[in-house]
Amino acid sequence: VEYEALIQGLKKAIDLGIKEIIVYGDSEIIVRQVRNSIHCLSEHLQSYQKEVWNLISNFDAFNINSIPRS
């Protein structure tokens, strides 16, 4: 679900012509996988990770940060 939300948000930003984006997410695992600081073990999640990386290539600047869950 977290990856799907991220993908939909990135697609919307691309559609709006946004070139620089900062993303905040409450899933530390997803943030670290997108940053490639931890390995994605599941093939299913790897496909999401690759799709996110593909979408990120549309931006001049991209940053993703985690925020704690309340």
SELO-749498 format. One record per atom (N, C-alpha, C): y, z, x; atom name. Coordinates in pm, whole numbers, plus 50000, padded with zeros to 5 digits. Atoms other than C-alpha are relative to their C-alpha. Layout:
BEGIN
REC      Y      Z      X   a
REC      Y      Z      X  CA
...
//
This chain:
BEGIN
REC      Y      Z      X   a
REC  49881  50000  50083   N
REC  50000  50000  50000  CA
REC  50125  50000  50087   C
REC  49882  49994  49914   N
REC  50244  50087  50280  CA
REC  50028  49865  50067   C
REC  49982  50131  49938   N
REC  50185  49756  50457  CA
REC  50052  49899  49898   C
REC  49956  50095  50102   N
REC  50226  49564  50131  CA
REC  50148  50019  49967   C
REC  49858  49972  50026   N
REC  50560  49735  50063  CA
REC  50086  49948  50114   C
REC  49925  50048  49884   N
REC  50678  49658  50416  CA
REC  50008  49848  49999   C
REC  50003  50147  50003   N
REC  50574  49293  50384  CA
REC  50093  49946  49892   C
REC  49913  50046  50108   N
REC  50750  49252  50051  CA
REC  50147  50022  50035   C
REC  49862  49973  49958   N
REC  51066  49414  50190  CA
REC  50048  49902  50106   C
REC  49963  50096  49895   N
REC  51065  49189  50497  CA
REC  50020  49861  49942   C
REC  49984  50131  50063   N
REC  51014  48879  50282  CA
REC  50130  49991  49923   C
REC  49873  49998  50075   N
REC  51307  48979  50060  CA
REC  50118  49990  50095   C
REC  49892  50005  49901   N
REC  51528  49037  50365  CA
REC  50014  49859  50057   C
REC  49998  50137  49949   N
REC  51432  48693  50499  CA
REC  50062  49908  49896   C
REC  49944  50081  50108   N
REC  51511  48535  50160  CA
REC  50151  50018  49988   C
REC  49856  49970  50008   N
REC  51853  48703  50170  CA
REC  50076  49955  50125   C
REC  49936  50049  49879   N
REC  51921  48558  50515  CA
REC  50038  50109  50099   C
REC  49970  49890  49908   N
REC  51929  48894  50691  CA
REC  49938  49970  50135   C
REC  50048  50031  49865   N
REC  51896  48853  51067  CA
REC  49976  50125  50086   C
REC  50021  49875  49927   N
REC  51907  49215  51187  CA
REC  49961  50106  49898   C
REC  50049  49903  50099   N
REC  51713  49491  51016  CA
REC  49943  50124  50070   C
REC  50062  49874  49960   N
REC  51618  49854  51063  CA
REC  49918  50046  49881   C
REC  50092  49958  50104   N
REC  51318  49969  50863  CA
REC  49965  50146  50021   C
REC  50041  49860  49996   N
REC  51240  50330  50779  CA
REC  49876  50015  49913   C
REC  50124  49979  50074   N
REC  50890  50428  50673  CA
REC  49950  50142  50017   C
REC  50051  49864  49993   N
REC  50717  50753  50595  CA
REC  49854  50008  50046   C
REC  50136  50001  49947   N
REC  50380  50646  50734  CA
REC  50007  49980  50152   C
REC  49994  50004  49853   N
REC  50376  50731  51104  CA
REC  49897  49902  50056   C
REC  50105  50090  49952   N
REC  50052  50536  51145  CA
REC  50044  49855  49991   C
REC  49954  50138  50018   N
REC  50199  50214  51004  CA
REC  50111  49969  50098   C
REC  49889  50021  49906   N
REC  50515  50253  51212  CA
REC  49945  49979  50141   C
REC  50056  50012  49865   N
REC  50310  50303  51528  CA
REC  49916  49873  50016   C
REC  50076  50124  49993   N
REC  50082  50009  51445  CA
REC  50093  49879  50010   C
REC  49904  50111  49993   N
REC  50380  49779  51388  CA
REC  50063  49995  50139   C
REC  49946  49994  49863   N
REC  50525  49896  51721  CA
REC  49895  49966  50105   C
REC  50114  50024  49913   N
REC  50181  49832  51871  CA
REC  49980  50112  50101   C
REC  50021  49885  49912   N
REC  50177  50181  52018  CA
REC  49866  50068  49975   C
REC  50138  49958  50022   N
REC  49838  50254  51859  CA
REC  49923  49878  49951   C
REC  50085  50113  50036   N
REC  49548  50018  51805  CA
REC  49958  50010  49854   C
REC  50042  50014  50139   N
REC  49465  49903  51454  CA
REC  49849  49974  50000   C
REC  50145  50015  49993   N
REC  49088  49954  51413  CA
REC  49943  49915  49888   C
REC  50052  50071  50117   N
REC  49035  49810  51067  CA
REC  50043  49853  50003   C
REC  49966  50142  50004   N
REC  49015  49431  51044  CA
REC  50096  49971  49885   C
REC  49912  50017  50116   N
REC  49182  49456  50703  CA
REC  50144  50035  50038   C
REC  49865  49960  49958   N
REC  49479  49644  50850  CA
REC  50054  49909  50109   C
REC  49956  50092  49895   N
REC  49489  49408  51149  CA
REC  50063  49875  49939   C
REC  49942  50119  50064   N
REC  49556  49118  50911  CA
REC  50140  50031  49947   C
REC  49866  49959  50043   N
REC  49848  49311  50760  CA
REC  50094  50010  50120   C
REC  49920  49984  49880   N
REC  49974  49397  51108  CA
REC  50047  49864  50052   C
REC  49965  50134  49953   N
REC  49967  49031  51212  CA
REC  50100  49933  49908   C
REC  49904  50059  50094   N
REC  50148  48926  50895  CA
REC  50139  50061  50021   C
REC  49871  49935  49974   N
REC  50421  49183  50964  CA
REC  50061  49944  50128   C
REC  49947  50055  49874   N
REC  50456  49060  51324  CA
REC  50053  49859  49980   C
REC  49955  50135  50029   N
REC  50485  48704  51195  CA
REC  50135  50003  49928   C
REC  49874  49989  50074   N
REC  50760  48806  50952  CA
REC  50113  50050  50091   C
REC  49900  49944  49909   N
REC  50941  49005  51222  CA
REC  50061  49891  50087   C
REC  49949  50108  49914   N
REC  50976  48687  51426  CA
REC  50116  49925  49937   C
REC  49888  50064  50068   N
REC  51228  48567  51166  CA
REC  50133  50072  50022   C
REC  49879  49919  49979   N
REC  51477  48837  51269  CA
REC  50046  49992  50145   C
REC  49944  49993  49866   N
REC  51711  48839  51566  CA
REC  49983  50141  50058   C
REC  50017  49861  49957   N
REC  51681  49219  51580  CA
REC  49919  50073  49894   C
REC  50087  49924  50090   N
REC  51414  49442  51428  CA
REC  49971  50134  50063   C
REC  50037  49867  49954   N
REC  51356  49814  51456  CA
REC  49933  50071  49884   C
REC  50069  49923  50102   N
REC  51118  50039  51267  CA
REC  49993  50144  50046   C
REC  49997  49856  49970   N
REC  51146  50417  51252  CA
REC  49925  50075  49892   C
REC  50067  49917  50099   N
REC  50945  50687  51084  CA
REC  50091  50113  49956   C
REC  49930  49885  50055   N
REC  51091  50951  50860  CA
REC  49892  50093  49944   C
REC  50104  49909  50049   N
REC  50901  51265  50764  CA
REC  49988  49996  49848   C
REC  50024  49989  50145   N
REC  50742  51287  50421  CA
REC  50045  50137  49954   C
REC  49954  49870  50054   N
REC  50889  51559  50203  CA
REC  49888  50073  49933   C
//
